[in-house]
Amino acid sequence: MTGQAQNPNSSDSVLTIGKREFVTMMAAIFGLQALGIDIMLPALEQIGSAYNIADANDQQWIVVSFVLGFGFPQLIWGPIADRYGRKILLQCSLVGYAIFGIACMFAPTFEMLLIFRLLQGIACSGTRVSAGAIIRDVSSGRSMARIMSLVFTVFMIVPILAPAFGTVIINTLGWPWTFGALGILAAVVFVWTGTRLPATMKEARPINLASVIDGFRRVLGHRTSFGYMCASGVIFGSLFAFIAASEQVFDEVFERGDMFWAYFAGIAGGLAVMNYLNSKVVEQLGMRRISHTMVLIFILSAAINLSYMYFIGENFWIFYGLFVISFACFGMMGANFASLALEPMGDIAGTANAVYGFFTSTGASLIGLFIAQQFNGTVIPILVGYVSLGIVSLGIILITERGKLFELGAGKT
């Protein structure tokens, strides 16, 4: 991609905007997912009190309901994106995201709040499928991994700023406006993409039962695509586990809830740095070498953290330092796993992105919720989950790669 980017599968699909604007725009779309989760994290306790929630663990459902809504509908949006185009799905999804964000402000009961959050997650899933397909339309292979890394770098600024932004909103306008801000930002992105983003899809695929089944069969039947989707879904469960229980960890375990936003920003900052580094080296080193190495480092750092916390004691700075290292690994796994999974699926990018998104959201969120619900006032259950998920993900990769790691070989990336 230079000033303009052309779809490698089409001579007609050309981006009429510059690379920087394109990357920033895609990051803003992806960022709606992160913002939908992170901006209200500092408000969870207040929201729980407002709705008279007795069990603090139930507050996690404010996050989990959004993530659950985000997952399964992608399997519907994917074929729609391949049939009617990415942009129309994106625009409709942004409208839904904004409407349900505003609706959350006025939810009369906690149950209605969770329903609105679920519906907002469903709308957000359409933006994720659209953006992922657009990126695949204009890139592939290591080039796609580089673009995804740049997108994720900007995208990871959101978790750095979101809790602090949420804290400012809570202190000035009240916690309902953490949801209202989401609606306003979605409206801004709607106008931006509507006026600046061109259509990128080469040609429409028919949308009927046979074509939809064939698309899913191709994705699920491809060894590399399916393998890396499963590996991502498993290891990203640890990411959701921490997000769901993060406030409890910092507040109840280490009594540092007043600085939660700053510690959360440090973890997200490590992710952003690693995403940017990945964009600089992936075209030279390859996606497999980098991502496989990061899985091993993730397992090792989590295992050391667990051993220290269990046998020696819960020390905040030891925990936090090793936790930053573990999370930084996601910065060099996410874009590479996604690119490896989607590389063979250029002509059905919408469907492939939908299936990948399902595994890395619904699958990961269910795993993460299970781990987060084991929270018992210590960090041990979370760290046990981290080590376990890392080992399982590594096992899936070994099966996918027929027992070999780091290998490039003929046709490998």
C-alpha positions in Angstrom: 0.0 0.0 0.0 1.3 3.4 -1.0 -0.9 6.4 -1.3 -3.5 4.2 -2.8 -4.0 0.5 -2.3 -5.3 -2.0 -4.8 -7.1 -5.2 -4.2 -4.8 -8.0 -5.5 -7.8 -9.8 -6.8 -9.3 -6.9 -8.7 -8.2 -4.1 -10.9 -11.4 -2.2 -10.2 -11.3 -2.0 -6.4 -9.0 0.9 -5.4 -8.7 2.8 -2.2 -9.0 6.5 -2.9 -7.7 7.5 0.5 -4.2 7.5 1.8 -2.6 4.7 3.8 -2.5 6.6 7.1 -6.2 7.5 6.9 -7.1 4.0 5.9 -5.2 2.5 8.8 -6.6 5.0 11.3 -10.1 4.5 10.0 -9.9 0.7 10.3 -8.4 1.1 13.8 -11.3 3.4 14.8 -13.8 0.7 13.6 -11.9 -2.0 15.5 -11.6 0.4 18.4 -15.4 0.5 18.9 -15.1 -3.1 20.2 -12.4 -2.3 22.6 -14.1 0.9 23.7 -17.3 -0.9 24.2 -15.6 -3.1 26.8 -13.0 -0.8 28.4 -14.6 2.6 28.8 -17.0 1.4 31.6 -14.5 -0.7 33.5 -14.0 2.0 36.1 -17.8 2.3 36.4 -18.6 -1.4 37.1 -18.8 -0.9 40.9 -21.0 2.2 40.5 -23.3 0.4 38.0 -23.6 -2.6 40.3 -24.5 -0.3 43.2 -27.0 1.6 41.1 -28.8 -1.6 40.2 -28.4 -3.1 43.7 -26.2 -6.0 42.5 -25.4 -8.2 45.5 -22.6 -10.4 44.0 -19.7 -8.4 42.7 -18.9 -11.1 40.2 -22.3 -10.4 38.5 -20.9 -7.0 37.4 -18.7 -9.0 34.9 -21.9 -9.6 32.9 -21.8 -6.0 31.8 -18.7 -6.8 29.8 -19.5 -10.4 29.0 -23.0 -9.7 27.6 -21.5 -7.3 25.0 -18.8 -9.9 24.1 -21.4 -12.7 23.8 -23.5 -10.5 21.5 -20.4 -9.8 19.5 -19.6 -13.4 18.7 -22.3 -15.6 17.0 -23.9 -13.0 14.8 -20.6 -12.7 12.9 -21.5 -16.0 11.3 -24.6 -14.3 9.8 -22.9 -11.0 8.9 -20.1 -12.8 7.0 -22.2 -14.1 4.1 -24.1 -10.8 4.0 -20.9 -8.9 3.6 -19.9 -11.2 0.7 -23.3 -10.7 -0.9 -24.2 -7.1 -0.4 -20.8 -5.5 0.2 -18.7 -4.5 3.2 -19.7 -0.8 3.4 -23.5 -1.2 3.6 -23.1 -3.7 6.4 -20.6 -1.4 8.2 -23.0 1.6 7.9 -26.0 -0.3 9.2 -24.0 -1.8 12.1 -22.7 1.7 13.2 -26.3 2.9 13.4 -27.3 0.0 15.6 -24.2 0.4 17.8 -25.1 4.1 18.4 -28.7 3.4 19.1 -28.1 0.7 21.7 -25.3 2.7 23.3 -27.8 5.5 24.0 -30.4 3.0 25.1 -28.0 1.7 27.8 -28.1 5.1 29.4 -31.8 4.7 30.2 -32.0 1.0 31.0 -34.6 0.7 33.9 -33.2 -2.6 35.2 -30.0 -4.5 35.3 -31.5 -7.1 33.1 -32.5 -4.5 30.4 -29.0 -3.1 30.6 -27.6 -6.5 29.8 -30.1 -6.9 26.9 -29.1 -3.6 25.4 -25.4 -4.5 25.8 -26.1 -7.8 24.0 -27.7 -6.0 21.1 -24.9 -3.4 21.0 -22.4 -6.3 20.8 -24.4 -7.8 17.9 -24.2 -4.4 16.0 -20.5 -4.2 16.8 -19.9 -7.6 15.3 -21.1 -6.3 12.0 -18.5 -3.5 12.1 -15.7 -6.1 12.9 -16.7 -8.4 10.0 -16.8 -5.5 7.6 -13.5 -4.0 8.6 -11.7 -7.3 8.5 -13.0 -8.1 5.1 -12.1 -4.7 3.8 -8.5 -5.2 4.9 -8.4 -8.6 3.3 -9.8 -7.1 0.1 -6.8 -4.8 -0.3 -4.0 -7.0 1.1 -2.8 -10.5 1.7 0.0 -12.6 3.4 2.7 -10.7 5.2 1.4 -7.4 3.8 -1.9 -8.1 5.5 -0.1 -8.9 8.7 1.8 -5.6 8.5 -1.4 -3.6 8.0 -3.2 -5.5 10.7 -0.3 -4.8 13.1 -0.5 -1.1 12.3 -4.3 -1.1 12.8 -3.9 -3.0 16.1 -1.2 -0.5 17.2 -3.6 2.4 16.9 -6.4 0.2 18.1 -4.5 -0.6 21.3 -4.3 3.1 22.2 -8.0 2.7 23.0 -7.5 0.4 26.1 -4.7 2.8 27.2 -7.0 5.8 27.2 -10.4 4.3 27.7 -10.4 3.7 31.5 -9.0 7.2 32.0 -11.5 8.6 29.6 -14.2 6.7 31.4 -13.1 8.0 34.7 -13.3 11.6 33.5 -16.8 11.0 32.1 -17.9 9.3 35.4 -16.6 12.2 37.5 -18.1 14.9 35.3 -21.3 13.5 33.8 -22.0 10.3 35.6 -21.6 6.6 34.7 -24.6 6.5 32.2 -22.5 8.7 29.9 -19.9 6.0 29.5 -22.5 4.4 27.3 -23.6 7.6 25.7 -20.1 8.4 24.6 -20.1 5.1 22.6 -23.2 6.3 20.7 -21.6 9.6 19.9 -18.3 8.1 18.7 -20.2 5.6 16.5 -22.0 8.4 14.9 -18.7 10.2 14.1 -17.3 7.0 12.5 -20.5 6.6 10.5 -20.1 10.0 8.9 -16.4 9.5 8.3 -16.7 6.1 6.6 -19.8 7.2 4.7 -18.0 10.1 3.1 -14.5 8.7 2.7 -14.5 4.9 2.4 -15.0 3.4 -1.1 -16.4 0.0 -1.8 -13.7 -2.7 -2.0 -15.4 -5.9 -2.8 -14.7 -7.3 -6.3 -17.9 -9.2 -6.9 -20.8 -10.4 -4.9 -21.3 -14.0 -3.9 -24.8 -15.5 -4.0 -26.5 -15.7 -0.7 -28.4 -19.0 -0.4 -28.2 -22.0 1.8 -25.9 -23.9 -0.5 -23.4 -21.0 -1.0 -23.4 -20.2 2.8 -22.8 -23.9 3.7 -20.0 -24.1 1.0 -18.3 -21.0 2.4 -18.3 -22.3 6.0 -17.2 -25.8 4.8 -14.2 -24.2 3.0 -13.2 -22.3 6.1 -13.7 -25.1 8.6 -12.2 -27.7 6.3 -8.9 -25.8 5.6 -6.2 -27.1 8.0 -4.3 -23.9 8.5 -7.4 -21.6 8.7 -9.3 -23.8 11.1 -6.2 -24.5 13.2 -5.2 -20.9 13.8 -8.8 -20.0 14.5 -9.0 -22.5 17.2 -5.5 -21.6 18.6 -6.6 -17.9 18.7 -9.9 -18.7 20.3 -8.3 -20.6 23.1 -5.4 -18.3 24.0 -7.5 -15.2 23.6 -9.7 -16.6 26.4 -7.0 -15.4 28.8 -7.4 -11.9 27.5 -11.1 -11.9 28.2 -10.6 -13.5 31.6 -8.4 -10.6 32.7 -10.7 -7.9 31.2 -13.7 -9.4 33.1 -11.9 -9.7 36.4 -9.3 -6.9 36.1 -11.0 -4.4 38.4 -11.4 -7.1 41.1 -7.7 -8.1 40.8 -6.4 -4.6 41.2 -8.9 -3.5 43.8 -9.6 -6.6 46.0 -6.3 -8.5 45.7 -3.8 -5.6 45.6 -5.9 -2.7 46.9 -4.8 -0.4 44.1 -8.2 0.3 42.5 -7.7 4.1 42.7 -4.9 3.7 40.1 -6.6 1.0 38.0 -6.7 3.1 34.9 -3.0 3.7 35.0 -2.0 0.1 35.5 -4.5 -1.0 32.8 -2.9 1.6 30.5 0.6 0.1 31.1 -0.6 -3.3 30.1 -2.3 -2.0 27.0 0.8 0.1 26.2 2.9 -3.0 26.1 0.5 -4.5 23.6 0.6 -1.4 21.4 4.4 -1.4 21.3 4.6 -5.1 20.3 1.9 -4.6 17.6 4.0 -1.7 16.2 7.2 -3.8 16.4 5.4 -6.6 14.6 4.5 -4.3 11.7 8.3 -3.6 11.3 9.6 -7.1 11.4 6.9 -9.4 10.1 7.7 -9.1 6.4 11.3 -10.1 7.2 10.8 -12.8 9.8 7.5 -14.3 8.9 4.2 -14.8 10.8 5.0 -18.3 12.0 8.4 -17.6 13.5 7.1 -14.6 15.4 3.7 -15.9 16.6 5.1 -19.3 17.7 7.8 -17.7 19.7 5.3 -15.4 21.4 3.2 -18.4 22.5 6.2 -20.0 24.2 7.1 -16.7 25.9 3.4 -16.3 27.1 3.4 -19.8 28.6 6.8 -19.3 30.3 5.9 -15.8 31.8 2.6 -17.0 33.0 4.1 -20.2 34.6 6.8 -18.1 36.4 4.1 -15.7 37.7 1.9 -18.6 38.9 4.9 -20.2 40.7 5.9 -17.0 42.4 2.4 -16.1 43.5 1.6 -19.6 44.8 4.9 -20.6 46.5 6.3 -17.2 47.6 3.3 -14.8 47.9 1.3 -12.3 46.0 3.6 -9.4 45.3 2.0 -6.7 43.2 5.1 -5.5 41.2 6.2 -9.1 40.4 2.7 -10.0 39.3 2.3 -6.8 37.3 5.7 -7.0 35.6 5.2 -10.6 34.4 1.6 -9.8 33.5 2.8 -7.0 31.2 5.1 -9.5 29.5 2.3 -12.0 29.1 0.0 -9.5 27.6 2.6 -8.0 25.3 2.8 -11.4 23.6 -0.7 -10.8 22.2 0.7 -7.9 20.3 2.7 -10.3 18.1 0.1 -13.1 18.1 -3.1 -11.4 17.1 -2.3 -9.9 13.7 -0.2 -12.9 12.7 -2.8 -15.6 13.8 -5.5 -13.6 11.9 -3.4 -13.3 8.8 -2.4 -17.0 8.8 -6.1 -18.0 9.2 -7.5 -15.6 6.5 -4.7 -15.8 3.9 -6.2 -18.8 2.0 -9.7 -17.2 2.0 -9.5 -14.1 -0.2 -12.6 -14.7 -2.2 -14.8 -15.3 0.9 -13.2 -12.8 3.2 -16.5 -11.8 4.8 -17.3 -15.4 5.7 -13.8 -16.2 6.8 -13.6 -13.1 9.0 -17.0 -14.0 10.5 -15.8 -17.5 11.5 -12.5 -16.2 12.8 -14.3 -13.5 14.8 -16.6 -16.1 16.2 -13.8 -18.2 17.5 -11.9 -15.3 18.9 -14.9 -13.6 20.6 -17.6 -16.1 21.5 -15.3 -19.0 22.1 -12.7 -16.9 23.9 -15.3 -15.0 25.9 -16.9 -18.2 27.2 -13.5 -19.6 28.2 -12.6 -16.2 29.7 -15.9 -16.0 31.6 -15.3 -19.5 33.1 -11.9 -18.5 34.3 -13.0 -15.1 35.6 -15.8 -16.7 37.5 -13.3 -18.7 39.5 -11.9 -15.6 41.0 -11.6 -16.2 44.8 -9.8 -13.1 46.0 -6.4 -14.3 44.7 -4.7 -14.3 41.3 -4.1 -18.0 41.4 -7.2 -19.1 39.4 -6.5 -16.6 36.6 -2.8 -17.6 36.3 -3.7 -21.3 36.3 -6.1 -20.5 33.4 -3.4 -18.6 31.6 -0.8 -21.5 31.7 -3.5 -24.0 30.8 -4.8 -22.0 27.8 -1.3 -21.3 26.5 -0.4 -25.0 26.6 -3.6 -26.0 24.8 -3.1 -23.3 22.2 0.4 -24.5 21.6 -0.9 -28.1 21.2 -3.4 -26.9 18.5 -0.6 -25.2 16.6 1.6 -28.3 16.7 -1.3 -30.3 15.3 -1.9 -27.7 12.6 1.7 -27.6 11.6 2.2 -31.3 11.8 4.5 -31.2 14.8 6.7 -28.4 13.6 7.2 -24.9 14.9 8.8 -21.8 13.3 9.0 -23.5 9.9 8.7 -21.4 6.8 9.2 -23.9 4.0 7.7 -23.7 0.6 4.7 -21.5 0.5 4.9 -20.8 4.2 4.7 -17.3 5.7 
